[in-house]
Amino acid sequence: MRFADIKKDIQSRINDHSPLDHILYAPFLSQLIVTRRCNLKCGYCNEFDHTSDPVPADILRTRIDKLKALGTLALEFSGGEPLLHPEIFSLIRYARDIGIPEVQMISNATLFTEEIVDKLNDAGLQHLQISVDGVKPNDVTVKVLDRLRDKLEVVASRARFKVVMSGVIGSAPAEEVLEVMQFAIDHGFTPRVLLLHDGSGQLKLSPENMKLYEDVRRMMGHHFRSAHDYRTVMMKTGSADFKCRSGSRYLYIDEFGLVHWCSQQRNLFSKPLAEYTFEDCKKQFYTPKKMCSAHCTVGCSRSCAQLDEWRKQ
């Protein structure tokens, strides 16, 4: 099927659904993997390799069209490291040009230069997410301030897009996490904290991290509370259940074009995006309680579920 015919088919499918379907079941956020390849090898990460070829740009544009047809409000390019895709800037521009309301990207920040930041500005990127694991390299990660400080300062000085910078509790000594948070605040980034999780997205923290958690919470103030402050509930009680709407309000699309609940539960549910319909969004919206929800630390899934808490599952 030609590219033009695929676009026509997508539009015909969307015309079969009412605006109410968009309101009730459309994705708030879709994360799209553009390449699984990464230039790093962080010990806690299970979302990368060093050999994969980038997904062809024409295939990605078809997937972006489908996500637009499904009513996606925010599209986030992810990986691997998305800056390793040779056409990432044109893909960002394409998503903006077809009317995706907000276009985002996740990056490890190691490849940033003045030229890269300017190209992201020109492409129309609206939101960048970076996580920094600590200050000094350790056995788990080199994605730390000592390696990234100059690159992050370039982003702070030139970016016309919003930057969210996350510290990771559980990946470095306490004082390093606090320094990362202070760096984010001092450079005008929106600070955020992540909780280190295992390969299934479940909480993985030692008791020693409790004091650090409280220190970070005080430092971040109102920025800390999200999705009913589930982090605090989990730290105090060990769990924080919620009505997960992944597969509907939140879509994770891997490099093969398969929709999953999230990056950490790719073995539990999958369906080709090309075959995804509003009926699938509706079905996944009403999926009974997921076995992983009580201990889930995937913030995207929790945030996208918050608006629909009053609706049955």
C-alpha distance (Angstrom), angle and dihedral (degrees) to the residues before:
residue distance angle dihedral
M1 . . .
R2 3.79 . .
F3 3.81 120.4 .
A4 3.83 91.1 -113.4
D5 3.81 90.6 51.9
I6 3.81 91.3 51.0
K7 3.82 90.6 53.2
K8 3.81 90.5 49.1
D9 3.81 91.1 50.1
I10 3.81 91.5 50.2
Q11 3.81 91.2 51.2
S12 3.80 92.4 48.8
R13 3.80 90.3 52.5
I14 3.80 92.9 51.2
N15 3.81 91.1 49.5
D16 3.81 88.2 61.3
H17 3.78 91.2 66.3
S18 3.76 130.9 72.0
P19 3.80 126.5 -121.3
L20 3.80 86.1 -110.6
D21 3.83 89.4 67.7
H22 3.80 88.7 58.8
I23 3.78 92.1 50.2
L24 3.81 95.4 46.3
Y25 3.82 104.1 37.3
A26 3.81 113.8 8.8
P27 3.82 118.5 121.7
F28 3.78 117.5 -96.0
L29 3.82 88.3 -164.6
S30 3.80 133.3 16.6
Q31 3.79 120.3 -172.6
L32 3.79 113.0 -155.1
I33 3.80 121.7 -164.1
V34 3.81 109.1 -141.7
T35 3.80 95.8 175.9
R36 3.78 133.9 -0.2
R37 3.81 91.3 -151.6
C38 3.78 118.1 106.9
N39 3.79 133.4 -178.5
L40 3.81 91.6 -140.3
K41 3.79 135.9 59.9
C42 3.80 108.5 -149.6
G43 3.78 112.1 -174.0
Y44 3.81 96.0 -133.0
C45 3.84 96.7 46.9
N46 3.80 124.9 99.4
E47 3.81 97.1 173.0
F48 3.81 103.6 84.3
D49 3.78 147.7 61.8
H50 3.81 134.6 -177.1
T51 3.80 99.4 -131.0
S52 3.81 112.1 48.9
D53 3.77 121.0 113.5
P54 3.82 116.8 -128.1
V55 3.79 115.8 -94.7
P56 3.85 106.7 -98.5
A57 3.79 111.4 -97.2
D58 3.83 94.4 -126.6
I59 3.80 90.3 56.0
L60 3.80 90.7 48.6
R61 3.80 91.6 49.7
T62 3.81 88.7 53.5
R63 3.81 89.5 51.5
I64 3.81 90.7 48.1
D65 3.81 89.0 52.0
K66 3.79 90.2 52.2
L67 3.80 92.4 49.0
K68 3.79 89.6 50.1
A69 3.81 89.2 50.7
L70 3.80 89.9 51.5
G71 3.80 88.7 56.1
T72 3.81 100.0 -107.6
L73 3.79 110.0 -178.2
A74 3.82 97.2 -168.1
L75 3.80 126.9 25.4
E76 3.80 118.4 -164.0
F77 3.81 121.1 -165.8
S78 3.77 110.9 -144.4
G79 3.80 144.0 162.6
G80 2.99 149.8 116.8
E81 3.76 87.3 -41.0
P82 3.83 110.2 -29.7
L83 3.82 92.8 -157.0
L84 3.81 86.4 70.2
H85 3.80 88.4 69.1
P86 3.83 106.1 96.5
E87 3.82 92.8 -143.1
I88 3.79 100.6 40.7
F89 3.80 93.4 120.1
S90 3.82 93.5 52.4
L91 3.82 89.7 46.5
I92 3.79 91.0 53.9
R93 3.81 90.1 48.8
Y94 3.81 90.8 47.4
A95 3.80 91.9 53.4
R96 3.80 90.3 50.1
D97 3.81 93.0 46.1
I98 3.81 94.8 53.4
G99 3.78 90.7 51.2
I100 3.81 108.6 -100.1
P101 3.84 99.1 164.1
E102 3.83 95.9 -137.3
V103 3.80 127.8 17.4
Q104 3.79 118.0 -162.5
M105 3.79 140.1 174.0
I106 3.81 137.7 -158.9
S107 3.80 116.6 -145.6
N108 3.79 139.1 169.3
A109 3.86 87.4 -136.9
T110 3.81 94.7 -134.5
L111 3.81 93.5 116.8
F112 3.79 98.8 48.9
T113 3.79 119.6 128.0
E114 3.79 131.6 157.2
E115 3.80 88.5 -95.6
I116 3.81 93.2 51.3
V117 3.80 93.0 49.3
D118 3.82 91.3 47.9
K119 3.82 90.6 50.6
L120 3.80 90.6 51.0
N121 3.81 88.7 50.4
D122 3.79 91.5 50.2
A123 3.81 92.5 46.1
G124 3.79 89.8 56.6
L125 3.79 102.3 -112.4
Q126 3.79 109.1 174.4
H127 3.79 104.6 -175.8
L128 3.81 134.4 25.9
Q129 3.79 126.0 -169.3
I130 3.81 121.2 -159.5
S131 3.79 128.7 173.3
V132 3.80 121.1 -158.4
D133 3.78 115.3 -164.5
G134 3.79 100.6 -158.8
V135 3.81 142.6 -53.7
K136 3.80 105.8 -83.9
P137 3.83 126.4 45.1
N138 3.80 112.9 -105.4
D139 3.79 139.0 175.4
V140 3.81 90.7 -78.0
T141 3.80 104.9 43.0
V142 3.81 148.2 8.3
K143 3.82 91.5 -168.5
V144 3.80 90.5 107.8
L145 3.79 140.6 127.0
D146 3.79 95.3 -101.3
R147 3.81 88.8 61.4
L148 3.81 98.1 35.4
R149 3.80 106.8 35.6
D150 3.83 96.5 99.8
K151 3.80 92.5 44.4
L152 3.79 92.6 49.0
E153 3.79 90.6 50.3
V154 3.81 88.5 54.9
V155 3.81 88.8 52.9
A156 3.81 91.4 48.1
S157 3.80 92.6 51.3
R158 3.82 100.0 43.2
A159 3.81 111.5 23.4
R160 3.78 117.8 110.5
F161 3.80 90.4 -172.9
K162 3.79 129.6 81.2
V163 3.81 114.1 -92.9
V164 3.80 123.3 -154.1
M165 3.79 113.0 -167.2
S166 3.77 118.5 -166.0
G167 3.78 130.7 -160.3
V168 3.79 117.2 -153.7
I169 3.79 119.5 -134.2
G170 3.77 108.9 -147.7
S171 3.82 99.8 29.1
A172 3.84 100.3 81.8
P173 3.82 142.4 12.1
A174 3.78 115.8 -63.8
E175 3.79 97.0 -109.2
E176 3.81 90.4 54.2
V177 3.79 93.5 54.6
L178 3.81 89.8 51.0
E179 3.82 90.3 50.6
V180 3.80 90.6 51.8
M181 3.80 90.8 51.9
Q182 3.80 91.9 48.6
F183 3.82 90.9 49.5
A184 3.81 90.1 53.9
I185 3.80 92.3 50.5
D186 3.81 93.8 45.2
H187 3.82 92.4 51.6
G188 3.79 97.4 48.6
F189 3.80 96.6 -105.9
T190 3.77 121.4 138.5
P191 3.83 104.5 -108.1
R192 3.77 120.6 -136.1
V193 3.78 134.3 171.3
L194 3.79 126.5 -139.3
L195 3.78 126.4 -162.7
L196 3.78 115.0 -135.0
H197 3.79 109.6 -112.5
D198 3.77 136.2 -173.7
G199 3.79 127.1 -113.2
S200 3.80 92.5 -76.5
G201 3.80 95.4 50.9
Q202 3.80 94.5 -103.4
L203 3.78 125.3 140.3
K204 3.80 113.7 -84.4
L205 3.81 110.8 178.9
S206 3.77 135.1 129.9
P207 3.83 123.4 -128.9
E208 3.82 88.5 -109.4
N209 3.79 89.6 70.4
M210 3.82 93.2 66.6
K211 3.82 95.2 85.8
L212 3.79 90.9 45.0
Y213 3.77 89.3 51.1
E214 3.80 91.9 54.6
D215 3.82 91.7 46.7
V216 3.80 91.5 52.0
R217 3.78 91.6 46.7
R218 3.80 91.2 55.0
M219 3.80 92.2 46.4
M220 3.82 94.4 50.8
G221 3.78 97.5 43.7
H222 3.81 112.7 -179.9
H223 3.81 91.8 1.6
F224 3.78 89.0 70.6
R225 3.77 99.6 63.1
S226 3.81 114.6 84.6
A227 3.79 134.0 145.2
H228 3.82 90.7 10.7
D229 3.79 91.8 -46.8
Y230 3.79 90.9 -73.1
R231 3.80 91.1 171.6
T232 3.80 91.8 64.6
V233 3.79 92.1 46.0
M234 3.80 91.0 50.4
M235 3.79 93.5 47.3
K236 3.81 92.1 50.4
T237 3.81 101.5 38.6
G238 3.81 104.7 19.2
S239 3.80 95.3 -117.5
A240 3.80 142.8 47.6
D241 3.78 112.8 -169.7
F242 3.80 121.7 -157.9
K243 3.81 140.9 167.9
C244 3.79 100.1 -92.3
R245 3.82 113.3 -150.8
S246 3.79 97.7 -176.0
G247 3.78 111.6 145.5
S248 3.79 87.9 41.8
R249 3.81 118.0 35.7
Y250 3.81 89.8 21.4
L251 3.80 123.6 37.0
Y252 3.79 127.2 -173.8
I253 3.82 112.7 -164.4
D254 3.79 116.6 -168.7
E255 3.81 128.1 -150.9
F256 3.81 90.7 -88.2
G257 3.79 92.4 57.2
L258 3.80 95.1 -105.9
V259 3.79 121.3 143.3
H260 3.82 114.4 -135.1
W261 3.79 133.8 176.4
C262 3.79 89.8 -110.9
S263 3.79 143.2 -34.2
Q264 3.81 92.8 -87.0
Q265 3.81 98.6 48.9
R266 3.79 101.2 47.3
N267 3.82 90.9 134.8
L268 3.83 95.7 59.8
F269 3.80 103.7 58.1
S270 3.79 136.7 8.5
K271 3.79 138.9 158.4
P272 3.81 130.8 164.9
L273 3.79 112.0 -95.3
A274 3.82 88.7 -138.9
E275 3.82 88.3 65.3
Y276 3.81 96.5 40.1
T277 3.80 116.6 119.7
F278 3.77 138.5 172.7
E279 3.80 86.5 -94.9
D280 3.82 87.4 62.9
C281 3.80 90.8 48.2
K282 3.79 89.6 50.1
K283 3.81 93.0 47.0
Q284 3.80 92.8 49.5
F285 3.80 91.3 44.6
Y286 3.80 89.2 59.9
T287 3.81 96.3 39.2
P288 3.82 107.2 135.6
K289 3.79 119.2 -108.4
K290 3.79 111.0 -48.8
M291 3.81 116.7 -127.8
C292 3.82 91.1 -128.1
S293 3.80 99.6 48.8
A294 3.82 101.1 92.2
H295 3.81 94.1 59.7
C296 3.80 98.5 29.6
T297 3.82 116.8 136.8
V298 3.83 96.0 179.8
G299 3.80 98.2 121.3
C300 3.82 94.5 -167.2
S301 3.78 91.4 59.8
R302 3.80 93.1 47.7
S303 3.81 94.9 46.1
C304 3.80 92.8 48.9
A305 3.81 90.7 51.0
Q306 3.78 96.6 51.5
L307 3.80 99.4 85.1
D308 3.81 93.5 54.8
E309 3.78 100.1 48.3
W310 3.80 91.7 116.1
R311 3.81 91.9 59.1
K312 3.81 122.2 86.6
Q313 3.80 121.2 -103.8
